Amino acid sequence: MNDLTEKFLRKFIVQGHILSLIKHADIKVKFYCEQDFAVIQIKNGQMSLLNDPETICSEVKGDSHAIQKLFEGTETLRTLEKKGQLTISAPLRTTLLLESIFFLTKAHENLSKVI
């Protein structure tokens, strides 16, 4: 789980066009994947991986296949939720922000392949 999360964070960090989305965000999200988990904090215009699972505001739970689709950007957060592959415990605003971040990170990768 940490490998997948770290890979996503590396992709996200190099994409300056998405950073404006998180400029004023202050959220922590715990992603559960079967017995494993990862905590991402978005604060002060930066995204990082945390080791402290105790101070969580939002959660996303799913099997490894669904979490992988989300982090790779092949399926959107709310689509996975509608299909019953993920459960989200977060305010709508947080859910939409996360969906935008995952989608735009993948969208930029696809655009670079076209160019």
C-alpha positions as CSV (number, residue, x, y, z in Angstrom):
1,M,0.0,0.0,0.0
2,N,2.8,2.4,0.9
3,D,4.5,1.8,-2.5
4,L,1.3,2.6,-4.4
5,T,0.8,5.8,-2.3
6,E,4.4,6.9,-2.6
7,K,4.3,6.4,-6.4
8,F,1.1,8.5,-6.6
9,L,2.7,11.3,-4.4
10,R,5.7,11.4,-6.7
11,K,3.5,11.8,-9.8
12,F,1.4,14.4,-8.0
13,I,4.3,16.5,-6.8
14,V,5.8,17.0,-10.3
15,Q,2.5,18.4,-11.6
16,G,2.4,22.1,-10.7
17,H,-1.0,22.7,-12.3
18,I,-2.8,20.6,-9.6
19,L,-1.1,22.3,-6.7
20,S,-3.5,25.2,-6.8
21,L,-6.3,22.8,-5.8
22,I,-4.7,22.1,-2.5
23,K,-3.4,25.5,-1.7
24,H,-5.8,26.1,1.2
25,A,-6.8,22.5,2.0
26,D,-6.2,21.0,5.4
27,I,-7.3,17.3,5.4
28,K,-6.1,13.9,6.4
29,V,-7.4,10.8,4.7
30,K,-6.8,7.2,5.7
31,F,-6.9,4.8,2.7
32,Y,-7.7,1.2,3.8
33,C,-6.8,-1.7,1.6
34,E,-7.7,-5.0,3.2
35,Q,-5.3,-5.3,6.2
36,D,-3.0,-2.4,5.1
37,F,-3.5,1.3,5.2
38,A,-1.8,4.6,4.2
39,V,-2.5,8.1,5.5
40,I,-2.2,11.1,3.3
41,Q,-2.2,14.7,4.6
42,I,-2.9,17.7,2.5
43,K,-1.9,20.9,4.2
44,N,-0.4,24.3,3.2
45,G,-0.3,23.4,-0.5
46,Q,1.6,20.1,0.1
47,M,0.7,16.5,0.1
48,S,2.6,14.0,2.3
49,L,2.4,10.5,3.7
50,L,1.9,10.3,7.5
51,N,2.8,7.6,9.9
52,D,0.2,8.7,12.5
53,P,-3.1,6.9,11.8
54,E,-4.8,8.3,15.0
55,T,-5.7,11.8,13.8
56,I,-7.9,11.0,10.8
57,C,-10.9,13.0,9.6
58,S,-11.8,11.0,6.5
59,E,-11.5,7.4,5.3
60,V,-11.6,5.5,2.0
61,K,-11.9,1.7,2.2
62,G,-11.7,-0.8,-0.6
63,D,-10.0,-3.9,-1.8
64,S,-6.6,-3.8,-3.4
65,H,-7.9,-3.8,-7.0
66,A,-10.2,-0.8,-6.3
67,I,-7.6,1.2,-4.4
68,Q,-5.1,0.5,-7.3
69,K,-7.6,1.8,-9.8
70,L,-8.1,4.9,-7.8
71,F,-4.4,5.7,-7.3
72,E,-3.6,4.9,-10.9
73,G,-6.5,7.1,-12.1
74,T,-8.2,4.5,-14.2
75,E,-11.4,4.9,-12.3
76,T,-12.8,7.9,-10.4
77,L,-13.5,7.9,-6.6
78,R,-17.2,8.4,-6.8
79,T,-17.6,5.8,-9.6
80,L,-15.9,3.2,-7.5
81,E,-18.1,4.2,-4.6
82,K,-21.3,3.9,-6.8
83,K,-20.2,0.4,-7.9
84,G,-19.8,-0.6,-4.3
85,Q,-16.0,-1.2,-4.6
86,L,-15.1,1.6,-2.2
87,T,-16.7,3.2,0.8
88,I,-16.0,6.8,1.6
89,S,-16.4,8.4,5.0
90,A,-15.7,12.1,4.2
91,P,-17.7,15.3,3.6
92,L,-18.7,15.8,0.0
93,R,-16.3,18.7,-0.4
94,T,-13.4,16.5,0.6
95,T,-14.6,13.7,-1.6
96,L,-14.8,16.0,-4.6
97,L,-11.3,17.4,-3.9
98,L,-9.9,13.9,-3.7
99,E,-11.6,12.9,-6.9
100,S,-10.3,15.9,-8.7
101,I,-6.7,15.3,-7.5
102,F,-6.7,11.6,-8.6
103,F,-8.4,12.4,-11.9
104,L,-6.2,15.4,-12.8
105,T,-3.0,13.5,-11.9
106,K,-3.9,10.8,-14.3
107,A,-5.3,13.2,-16.9
108,H,-1.9,15.0,-17.1
109,E,-0.1,11.7,-17.5
110,N,-2.4,10.9,-20.5
111,L,-1.8,14.3,-22.1
112,S,1.9,13.9,-21.9
113,K,1.6,10.6,-23.8
114,V,-0.3,12.3,-26.6
115,I,2.2,15.1,-27.0
